[in-house]
Amino acid sequence: MAEVTIKVRENGPLLVRGPVEVTDHEGRKLRVEGDNIAFCRCGHSGRKPFCDGTHRGCDFDGTVVDDAYA
């Protein structure tokens, strides 16, 4: 089985690399092309749950780290 990794980008999306299946809240499969997916963290993407680059213009600060994980 191929490895899946998730990288938190500074002030950007979650990058998921590897073969994954994405479903919505009702269990419907979402179309995913390739093995690289960027998930929105800023909440402003027009393609939620996927990133569309909107974080670059909305002053998103994704650098806050929970002390439990630092």
Distance bins in CASP14 RR format, pairs under 12 A and 6 or more apart:
PFRMAT RR
TARGET T0000
AUTHOR 0000-0000-0000
RMODE 2
METHOD distances of the structure
MODEL  1
1 18 0 0 0 0 0 1 0 0 0 0 0
1 19 0 0 0 0 1 0 0 0 0 0 0
1 20 0 0 0 0 0 1 0 0 0 0 0
2 17 0 0 0 0 1 0 0 0 0 0 0
2 18 1 0 1 0 0 0 0 0 0 0 0
2 19 1 0 1 0 0 0 0 0 0 0 0
2 20 0 0 0 0 1 0 0 0 0 0 0
2 34 0 0 0 0 0 1 0 0 0 0 0
2 35 1 0 0 1 0 0 0 0 0 0 0
3 16 0 0 0 0 0 1 0 0 0 0 0
3 17 0 0 0 0 1 0 0 0 0 0 0
3 18 1 0 0 1 0 0 0 0 0 0 0
3 19 0 0 0 0 1 0 0 0 0 0 0
3 20 0 0 0 0 0 1 0 0 0 0 0
3 35 0 0 0 0 0 1 0 0 0 0 0
4 14 0 0 0 0 0 1 0 0 0 0 0
4 15 0 0 0 0 0 1 0 0 0 0 0
4 16 1 0 0 1 0 0 0 0 0 0 0
4 17 1 0 0 1 0 0 0 0 0 0 0
4 18 1 0 1 0 0 0 0 0 0 0 0
4 19 1 0 0 1 0 0 0 0 0 0 0
4 20 1 0 1 0 0 0 0 0 0 0 0
4 21 0 0 0 0 0 1 0 0 0 0 0
4 22 0 0 0 0 0 1 0 0 0 0 0
4 35 0 0 0 0 1 0 0 0 0 0 0
4 36 0 0 0 0 0 1 0 0 0 0 0
4 37 0 0 0 0 0 1 0 0 0 0 0
5 14 0 0 0 0 0 1 0 0 0 0 0
5 15 0 0 0 0 1 0 0 0 0 0 0
5 16 1 0 0 1 0 0 0 0 0 0 0
5 17 1 0 1 0 0 0 0 0 0 0 0
5 18 1 0 0 1 0 0 0 0 0 0 0
5 19 0 0 0 0 0 1 0 0 0 0 0
5 20 0 0 0 0 0 1 0 0 0 0 0
5 35 0 0 0 0 0 1 0 0 0 0 0
5 36 0 0 0 0 0 1 0 0 0 0 0
5 37 0 0 0 0 0 1 0 0 0 0 0
6 13 0 0 0 0 0 1 0 0 0 0 0
6 14 1 0 1 0 0 0 0 0 0 0 0
6 15 1 0 0 1 0 0 0 0 0 0 0
6 16 1 0 1 0 0 0 0 0 0 0 0
6 17 1 0 0 1 0 0 0 0 0 0 0
6 18 0 0 0 0 1 0 0 0 0 0 0
6 20 0 0 0 0 1 0 0 0 0 0 0
6 36 0 0 0 0 0 1 0 0 0 0 0
6 37 0 0 0 0 1 0 0 0 0 0 0
6 38 0 0 0 0 0 1 0 0 0 0 0
6 39 0 0 0 0 1 0 0 0 0 0 0
6 41 0 0 0 0 0 1 0 0 0 0 0
7 13 0 0 0 0 1 0 0 0 0 0 0
7 14 1 0 0 1 0 0 0 0 0 0 0
7 15 1 0 1 0 0 0 0 0 0 0 0
7 16 0 0 0 0 1 0 0 0 0 0 0
7 17 1 0 0 1 0 0 0 0 0 0 0
7 18 0 0 0 0 0 1 0 0 0 0 0
7 36 0 0 0 0 0 1 0 0 0 0 0
7 37 0 0 0 0 0 1 0 0 0 0 0
7 38 0 0 0 0 1 0 0 0 0 0 0
7 39 0 0 0 0 0 1 0 0 0 0 0
7 41 0 0 0 0 0 1 0 0 0 0 0
8 14 1 0 1 0 0 0 0 0 0 0 0
8 15 0 0 0 0 1 0 0 0 0 0 0
8 16 0 0 0 0 0 1 0 0 0 0 0
8 38 0 0 0 0 0 1 0 0 0 0 0
8 39 0 0 0 0 0 1 0 0 0 0 0
8 41 1 0 0 1 0 0 0 0 0 0 0
8 62 0 0 0 0 1 0 0 0 0 0 0
8 63 0 0 0 0 1 0 0 0 0 0 0
8 64 0 0 0 0 0 1 0 0 0 0 0
8 65 0 0 0 0 1 0 0 0 0 0 0
8 66 0 0 0 0 0 1 0 0 0 0 0
8 69 0 0 0 0 0 1 0 0 0 0 0
9 15 1 0 1 0 0 0 0 0 0 0 0
9 16 0 0 0 0 0 1 0 0 0 0 0
9 38 0 0 0 0 1 0 0 0 0 0 0
9 39 0 0 0 0 0 1 0 0 0 0 0
9 40 0 0 0 0 0 1 0 0 0 0 0
9 41 0 0 0 0 1 0 0 0 0 0 0
9 42 0 0 0 0 0 1 0 0 0 0 0
9 51 0 0 0 0 1 0 0 0 0 0 0
9 53 0 0 0 0 0 1 0 0 0 0 0
9 55 0 0 0 0 1 0 0 0 0 0 0
9 56 0 0 0 0 0 1 0 0 0 0 0
9 60 0 0 0 0 0 1 0 0 0 0 0
9 62 0 0 0 0 1 0 0 0 0 0 0
9 63 0 0 0 0 0 1 0 0 0 0 0
10 41 0 0 0 0 0 1 0 0 0 0 0
10 55 0 0 0 0 0 1 0 0 0 0 0
10 60 0 0 0 0 0 1 0 0 0 0 0
10 61 0 0 0 0 1 0 0 0 0 0 0
10 62 1 0 0 1 0 0 0 0 0 0 0
10 63 1 0 0 1 0 0 0 0 0 0 0
10 64 0 0 0 0 0 1 0 0 0 0 0
10 65 0 0 0 0 0 1 0 0 0 0 0
11 41 0 0 0 0 1 0 0 0 0 0 0
11 42 0 0 0 0 1 0 0 0 0 0 0
11 51 0 0 0 0 0 1 0 0 0 0 0
11 53 0 0 0 0 0 1 0 0 0 0 0
11 55 1 0 0 1 0 0 0 0 0 0 0
11 56 0 0 0 0 1 0 0 0 0 0 0
11 57 0 0 0 0 0 1 0 0 0 0 0
11 58 0 0 0 0 0 1 0 0 0 0 0
11 59 0 0 0 0 1 0 0 0 0 0 0
11 60 1 0 1 0 0 0 0 0 0 0 0
11 61 1 0 0 1 0 0 0 0 0 0 0
11 62 1 0 1 0 0 0 0 0 0 0 0
11 63 1 0 0 1 0 0 0 0 0 0 0
11 64 0 0 0 0 0 1 0 0 0 0 0
12 38 0 0 0 0 1 0 0 0 0 0 0
12 39 0 0 0 0 1 0 0 0 0 0 0
12 40 0 0 0 0 1 0 0 0 0 0 0
12 41 1 0 1 0 0 0 0 0 0 0 0
12 42 1 0 0 1 0 0 0 0 0 0 0
12 43 0 0 0 0 0 1 0 0 0 0 0
12 44 0 0 0 0 0 1 0 0 0 0 0
12 45 0 0 0 0 0 1 0 0 0 0 0
12 51 1 0 0 1 0 0 0 0 0 0 0
12 52 0 0 0 0 0 1 0 0 0 0 0
12 53 0 0 0 0 1 0 0 0 0 0 0
12 54 0 0 0 0 0 1 0 0 0 0 0
12 55 1 0 1 0 0 0 0 0 0 0 0
12 56 0 0 0 0 1 0 0 0 0 0 0
12 57 0 0 0 0 0 1 0 0 0 0 0
12 58 0 0 0 0 0 1 0 0 0 0 0
12 59 0 0 0 0 0 1 0 0 0 0 0
12 60 1 0 0 1 0 0 0 0 0 0 0
12 61 0 0 0 0 1 0 0 0 0 0 0
12 62 1 0 0 1 0 0 0 0 0 0 0
12 63 0 0 0 0 1 0 0 0 0 0 0
13 36 0 0 0 0 0 1 0 0 0 0 0
13 37 0 0 0 0 1 0 0 0 0 0 0
13 38 1 0 1 0 0 0 0 0 0 0 0
13 39 1 0 1 0 0 0 0 0 0 0 0
13 40 1 0 1 0 0 0 0 0 0 0 0
13 41 1 0 1 0 0 0 0 0 0 0 0
13 42 0 0 0 0 1 0 0 0 0 0 0
13 43 0 0 0 0 0 1 0 0 0 0 0
13 44 0 0 0 0 0 1 0 0 0 0 0
13 45 0 0 0 0 1 0 0 0 0 0 0
13 47 0 0 0 0 0 1 0 0 0 0 0
13 48 0 0 0 0 0 1 0 0 0 0 0
13 49 0 0 0 0 1 0 0 0 0 0 0
13 50 0 0 0 0 1 0 0 0 0 0 0
13 51 1 1 0 0 0 0 0 0 0 0 0
13 52 0 0 0 0 1 0 0 0 0 0 0
13 53 1 0 0 1 0 0 0 0 0 0 0
13 54 0 0 0 0 0 1 0 0 0 0 0
13 55 1 0 0 1 0 0 0 0 0 0 0
13 56 0 0 0 0 0 1 0 0 0 0 0
13 60 0 0 0 0 1 0 0 0 0 0 0
13 62 0 0 0 0 0 1 0 0 0 0 0
14 20 0 0 0 0 0 1 0 0 0 0 0
14 22 0 0 0 0 0 1 0 0 0 0 0
14 36 0 0 0 0 0 1 0 0 0 0 0
14 37 0 0 0 0 1 0 0 0 0 0 0
14 38 1 0 0 1 0 0 0 0 0 0 0
14 39 1 0 1 0 0 0 0 0 0 0 0
14 40 0 0 0 0 1 0 0 0 0 0 0
14 41 1 0 0 1 0 0 0 0 0 0 0
14 42 0 0 0 0 0 1 0 0 0 0 0
14 45 0 0 0 0 0 1 0 0 0 0 0
14 49 0 0 0 0 1 0 0 0 0 0 0
14 50 0 0 0 0 0 1 0 0 0 0 0
14 51 0 0 0 0 1 0 0 0 0 0 0
14 55 0 0 0 0 0 1 0 0 0 0 0
14 62 0 0 0 0 0 1 0 0 0 0 0
15 35 0 0 0 0 0 1 0 0 0 0 0
15 36 1 0 0 1 0 0 0 0 0 0 0
15 37 1 0 0 1 0 0 0 0 0 0 0
15 38 1 0 1 0 0 0 0 0 0 0 0
15 39 0 0 0 0 1 0 0 0 0 0 0
15 40 0 0 0 0 0 1 0 0 0 0 0
15 41 0 0 0 0 0 1 0 0 0 0 0
15 50 0 0 0 0 0 1 0 0 0 0 0
15 51 0 0 0 0 1 0 0 0 0 0 0
16 22 0 0 0 0 1 0 0 0 0 0 0
16 32 0 0 0 0 1 0 0 0 0 0 0
16 34 0 0 0 0 0 1 0 0 0 0 0
16 35 0 0 0 0 1 0 0 0 0 0 0
16 36 1 0 0 1 0 0 0 0 0 0 0
16 37 1 0 1 0 0 0 0 0 0 0 0
16 38 1 0 0 1 0 0 0 0 0 0 0
16 39 1 0 0 1 0 0 0 0 0 0 0
16 49 0 0 0 0 0 1 0 0 0 0 0
16 50 0 0 0 0 0 1 0 0 0 0 0
16 51 0 0 0 0 0 1 0 0 0 0 0
17 32 0 0 0 0 0 1 0 0 0 0 0
17 34 0 0 0 0 1 0 0 0 0 0 0
17 35 1 0 0 1 0 0 0 0 0 0 0
17 36 1 0 1 0 0 0 0 0 0 0 0
17 37 1 0 0 1 0 0 0 0 0 0 0
17 38 0 0 0 0 0 1 0 0 0 0 0
17 39 0 0 0 0 0 1 0 0 0 0 0
18 32 0 0 0 0 0 1 0 0 0 0 0
18 34 0 0 0 0 1 0 0 0 0 0 0
18 35 1 0 1 0 0 0 0 0 0 0 0
18 36 1 0 0 1 0 0 0 0 0 0 0
18 37 0 0 0 0 1 0 0 0 0 0 0
19 32 0 0 0 0 1 0 0 0 0 0 0
19 33 0 0 0 0 0 1 0 0 0 0 0
19 34 0 0 0 0 1 0 0 0 0 0 0
19 35 1 0 1 0 0 0 0 0 0 0 0
19 36 0 0 0 0 0 1 0 0 0 0 0
19 37 0 0 0 0 0 1 0 0 0 0 0
20 29 0 0 0 0 0 1 0 0 0 0 0
20 30 0 0 0 0 0 1 0 0 0 0 0
20 32 1 0 0 1 0 0 0 0 0 0 0
20 34 0 0 0 0 1 0 0 0 0 0 0
20 35 0 0 0 0 1 0 0 0 0 0 0
20 36 0 0 0 0 0 1 0 0 0 0 0
20 37 1 0 0 1 0 0 0 0 0 0 0
20 39 0 0 0 0 0 1 0 0 0 0 0
21 27 0 0 0 0 0 1 0 0 0 0 0
21 28 0 0 0 0 0 1 0 0 0 0 0
21 29 1 0 0 1 0 0 0 0 0 0 0
21 30 0 0 0 0 1 0 0 0 0 0 0
21 31 0 0 0 0 0 1 0 0 0 0 0
21 32 1 0 0 1 0 0 0 0 0 0 0
21 35 0 0 0 0 0 1 0 0 0 0 0
21 37 0 0 0 0 0 1 0 0 0 0 0
22 28 0 0 0 0 1 0 0 0 0 0 0
22 29 1 0 0 1 0 0 0 0 0 0 0
22 30 1 0 1 0 0 0 0 0 0 0 0
22 31 0 0 0 0 1 0 0 0 0 0 0
22 32 1 0 1 0 0 0 0 0 0 0 0
22 33 0 0 0 0 0 1 0 0 0 0 0
22 34 0 0 0 0 0 1 0 0 0 0 0
22 37 1 0 0 1 0 0 0 0 0 0 0
22 38 0 0 0 0 0 1 0 0 0 0 0
22 39 0 0 0 0 1 0 0 0 0 0 0
22 48 0 0 0 0 0 1 0 0 0 0 0
22 49 1 0 0 1 0 0 0 0 0 0 0
22 50 0 0 0 0 1 0 0 0 0 0 0
23 29 1 0 1 0 0 0 0 0 0 0 0
23 30 1 0 0 1 0 0 0 0 0 0 0
23 31 0 0 0 0 0 1 0 0 0 0 0
23 32 0 0 0 0 0 1 0 0 0 0 0
23 49 0 0 0 0 0 1 0 0 0 0 0
24 30 1 0 0 1 0 0 0 0 0 0 0
24 31 0 0 0 0 0 1 0 0 0 0 0
24 48 0 0 0 0 0 1 0 0 0 0 0
24 49 0 0 0 0 1 0 0 0 0 0 0
24 50 0 0 0 0 0 1 0 0 0 0 0
25 48 0 0 0 0 0 1 0 0 0 0 0
25 49 0 0 0 0 0 1 0 0 0 0 0
30 37 0 0 0 0 1 0 0 0 0 0 0
30 39 0 0 0 0 0 1 0 0 0 0 0
30 47 0 0 0 0 0 1 0 0 0 0 0
30 48 0 0 0 0 0 1 0 0 0 0 0
30 49 1 0 0 1 0 0 0 0 0 0 0
30 50 0 0 0 0 1 0 0 0 0 0 0
31 37 0 0 0 0 0 1 0 0 0 0 0
31 47 0 0 0 0 0 1 0 0 0 0 0
31 50 0 0 0 0 0 1 0 0 0 0 0
32 38 0 0 0 0 0 1 0 0 0 0 0
32 39 0 0 0 0 0 1 0 0 0 0 0
32 47 0 0 0 0 0 1 0 0 0 0 0
32 49 0 0 0 0 0 1 0 0 0 0 0
32 50 0 0 0 0 1 0 0 0 0 0 0
33 50 0 0 0 0 0 1 0 0 0 0 0
36 50 0 0 0 0 0 1 0 0 0 0 0
36 51 0 0 0 0 0 1 0 0 0 0 0
37 47 0 0 0 0 0 1 0 0 0 0 0
37 49 0 0 0 0 1 0 0 0 0 0 0
37 50 1 0 0 1 0 0 0 0 0 0 0
37 51 0 0 0 0 1 0 0 0 0 0 0
38 45 0 0 0 0 1 0 0 0 0 0 0
38 47 0 0 0 0 1 0 0 0 0 0 0
38 48 0 0 0 0 0 1 0 0 0 0 0
38 49 0 0 0 0 1 0 0 0 0 0 0
38 50 1 0 0 1 0 0 0 0 0 0 0
38 51 1 1 0 0 0 0 0 0 0 0 0
38 52 0 0 0 0 1 0 0 0 0 0 0
38 53 0 0 0 0 1 0 0 0 0 0 0
38 54 0 0 0 0 0 1 0 0 0 0 0
38 55 0 0 0 0 1 0 0 0 0 0 0
39 45 0 0 0 0 1 0 0 0 0 0 0
39 47 0 0 0 0 0 1 0 0 0 0 0
39 48 0 0 0 0 1 0 0 0 0 0 0
39 49 1 0 1 0 0 0 0 0 0 0 0
39 50 1 0 0 1 0 0 0 0 0 0 0
39 51 1 0 0 1 0 0 0 0 0 0 0
39 52 0 0 0 0 0 1 0 0 0 0 0
39 53 0 0 0 0 0 1 0 0 0 0 0
39 55 0 0 0 0 0 1 0 0 0 0 0
40 46 0 0 0 0 1 0 0 0 0 0 0
40 47 1 0 0 1 0 0 0 0 0 0 0
40 48 1 0 1 0 0 0 0 0 0 0 0
40 49 1 0 0 1 0 0 0 0 0 0 0
40 50 1 0 0 1 0 0 0 0 0 0 0
40 51 1 0 1 0 0 0 0 0 0 0 0
40 52 1 0 0 1 0 0 0 0 0 0 0
40 53 0 0 0 0 1 0 0 0 0 0 0
40 54 1 0 0 1 0 0 0 0 0 0 0
40 55 1 0 0 1 0 0 0 0 0 0 0
40 58 0 0 0 0 0 1 0 0 0 0 0
40 60 0 0 0 0 1 0 0 0 0 0 0
40 62 0 0 0 0 0 1 0 0 0 0 0
41 48 0 0 0 0 0 1 0 0 0 0 0
41 49 0 0 0 0 1 0 0 0 0 0 0
41 50 0 0 0 0 0 1 0 0 0 0 0
41 51 1 0 0 1 0 0 0 0 0 0 0
41 53 0 0 0 0 0 1 0 0 0 0 0
41 54 0 0 0 0 0 1 0 0 0 0 0
41 55 1 0 0 1 0 0 0 0 0 0 0
41 58 0 0 0 0 0 1 0 0 0 0 0
41 60 1 0 0 1 0 0 0 0 0 0 0
41 61 0 0 0 0 0 1 0 0 0 0 0
41 62 1 0 0 1 0 0 0 0 0 0 0
41 63 0 0 0 0 0 1 0 0 0 0 0
41 64 0 0 0 0 0 1 0 0 0 0 0
42 48 0 0 0 0 0 1 0 0 0 0 0
42 49 0 0 0 0 0 1 0 0 0 0 0
42 51 0 0 0 0 1 0 0 0 0 0 0
42 52 0 0 0 0 1 0 0 0 0 0 0
42 53 0 0 0 0 1 0 0 0 0 0 0
42 54 1 0 0 1 0 0 0 0 0 0 0
42 55 1 1 0 0 0 0 0 0 0 0 0
42 56 0 0 0 0 1 0 0 0 0 0 0
42 57 0 0 0 0 1 0 0 0 0 0 0
42 58 1 0 1 0 0 0 0 0 0 0 0
42 59 0 0 0 0 1 0 0 0 0 0 0
42 60 1 1 0 0 0 0 0 0 0 0 0
42 61 0 0 0 0 1 0 0 0 0 0 0
42 62 1 0 0 1 0 0 0 0 0 0 0
43 49 0 0 0 0 1 0 0 0 0 0 0
43 50 0 0 0 0 0 1 0 0 0 0 0
43 51 0 0 0 0 1 0 0 0 0 0 0
43 52 0 0 0 0 0 1 0 0 0 0 0
43 53 0 0 0 0 0 1 0 0 0 0 0
43 54 1 0 0 1 0 0 0 0 0 0 0
43 55 0 0 0 0 1 0 0 0 0 0 0
43 58 0 0 0 0 1 0 0 0 0 0 0
43 60 0 0 0 0 1 0 0 0 0 0 0
43 62 0 0 0 0 0 1 0 0 0 0 0
44 51 0 0 0 0 1 0 0 0 0 0 0
44 52 0 0 0 0 1 0 0 0 0 0 0
44 53 0 0 0 0 1 0 0 0 0 0 0
44 54 1 0 1 0 0 0 0 0 0 0 0
44 55 1 0 0 1 0 0 0 0 0 0 0
44 56 0 0 0 0 0 1 0 0 0 0 0
44 57 0 0 0 0 1 0 0 0 0 0 0
44 58 1 0 1 0 0 0 0 0 0 0 0
44 59 0 0 0 0 0 1 0 0 0 0 0
44 60 1 0 0 1 0 0 0 0 0 0 0
45 51 1 0 1 0 0 0 0 0 0 0 0
45 52 1 0 1 0 0 0 0 0 0 0 0
45 53 1 0 0 1 0 0 0 0 0 0 0
45 54 1 0 1 0 0 0 0 0 0 0 0
45 55 1 0 0 1 0 0 0 0 0 0 0
45 56 0 0 0 0 0 1 0 0 0 0 0
45 57 0 0 0 0 0 1 0 0 0 0 0
45 58 0 0 0 0 1 0 0 0 0 0 0
45 60 0 0 0 0 0 1 0 0 0 0 0
46 52 1 0 1 0 0 0 0 0 0 0 0
46 53 0 0 0 0 1 0 0 0 0 0 0
46 54 1 0 0 1 0 0 0 0 0 0 0
46 55 0 0 0 0 0 1 0 0 0 0 0
46 58 0 0 0 0 0 1 0 0 0 0 0
47 53 0 0 0 0 1 0 0 0 0 0 0
47 54 0 0 0 0 1 0 0 0 0 0 0
48 54 0 0 0 0 1 0 0 0 0 0 0
51 58 0 0 0 0 0 1 0 0 0 0 0
51 60 0 0 0 0 0 1 0 0 0 0 0
52 58 0 0 0 0 0 1 0 0 0 0 0
53 60 0 0 0 0 1 0 0 0 0 0 0
54 60 0 0 0 0 1 0 0 0 0 0 0
55 61 0 0 0 0 1 0 0 0 0 0 0
55 62 0 0 0 0 1 0 0 0 0 0 0
63 70 0 0 0 0 0 1 0 0 0 0 0
64 70 0 0 0 0 0 1 0 0 0 0 0
END
